[in-house]
Amino acid sequence: MITKPKGCHDIYGQEGRKWKYVEEVIDMVMKKYHYDYIRTPIFEATELFHRGVGESSDIVTKETYDFVDRGDRKMTLRPEGTAGVVRSYIENKMYGEPSQPIKLYYNGTMYRYERPQSGRDRELTQFGVEVLGSEDPMVDAEVISIPVNIYKMLGLKQIKVNINSLGDMESRKRYREALIEYFRPHIDELCEDCRNRLEKNPLRILDCKVDCDNELIKNAPTTLDYLNEASKERFDKVTSYLGALGIEHEVNPKIVRGLDYYCHTVFEIEAKVEGFGSQNVLGGGGRYDGLAEQLDGPKTPGMGFASGLGRLILALDKEEIKLPIKEDVDVFIMYVNEDEKLNALYLTQELRMNGFTVETEYLGRGLKGQFKQADRLQSKYLLILNSEDLNENVVTVKNNKTKEEEKIDLDYLIYYLDEHLEEEENLHLGHDGYEYHEDREEDEDEEDE
Ligand code: HAM
């Protein structure tokens, strides 16, 4: 038997429905934030990630899926989305578009050759945003608010936002020198990778996965001590804008991020629910004002984040959140003979194209078997076709809950179903139809009491 590659998943059934629901919420929220959808290639020239994500990042040195195509070009399956989006921004001259800044969002698979464990996959799905062309700290706060609001909207409660600033180029340079000075006398206490990182990119030592428990790393100087005045002021603005948005956050100087392109604001959002495991960062991002230039584009400020969908769904499961996923079928169309089947086939399409969720019989089961199947699918209404009725242009419609049935003129069927299903829907929701705050509404009710 051929099995799926390590670190990959088959997502289907209830799990698939959860993924689709979460993706629909993301699309809906991004529409409200007025971000445009972007879809870039899953593979890109290897050089893009070396120059974009950074030669010294773990992602590029150890985790990429590289291949040479049949035309001898070096290609890489994308390990993250930002480099591809910025490449596209430059290649398509989006900087010349009349409406600025450019606000984009994406949702797609990424590939990292990591050691698989719960929450850490080799094929992962990230949704994320990139804002290009504005250096306003308000953009930083807005970008941080997006995953926070999406998580909250889905019902997550146990999350924590950590933010930090790496400062501008000058601050980063001073910090870099301070780190080298601090680590150099202790080089023998570091792992082999970190010894190599010392001169190339000492910031990477701070998020080393091997040395993370090393006291030396824990006591290293922090970025905030090396921010110049302008960077400090900027960071204060970001935190005050977050305050204005009501986004609780903690300034955590340990957040440095594993990719090389960041400056100023960096952030990570953790799942705090018990038993989540070590891979508990649901999403992260930051500002990357030098990246476009590094990829031969015009100097362009940038800010974004990405969040792993798999980890998000794991967090929803751990917090035992039941998503309001609609699985039921509006109508199940039943038939016995070939003439009825032709009518069933036609009606199935007609009702589907008029907005109903419709199922019918595909296995040649008798009526008894079809009633059972309709129950399995939790169909709200049954259409029971028979040739005599069809000759008179009527059909039997049965409410599968009350078991009441009546004969309905086929010309009137759509109106009938529309009316009756809408009544059921209103009964079911019991409010204005806004489903995402079910949990919160209950909380508010409790507070009111
Ligand atoms: P990242 O921190 O490498 O950032 O990844 C973002 C998120 O993707 C993580 O917080 C995690 O939820 C998920 N993730 C990463 N690796 C894995 C994995 N192996 N298995 C499962 N989930 C994973 C970036 O990728 C940046 N491009 C974010 C960004 C956008 N910065 C600016 N703009």
Residues whose N, C-alpha, C, O or C-beta is under 5 A from the ligand:
A	BS01	HAM	E80 G81 T82 R112 E114 G119 R120 D121 L124 Q126 G128 V129 V281 L282 G283 G284 G285 G286 M303 G304 F305 A306 S307 G308 R311
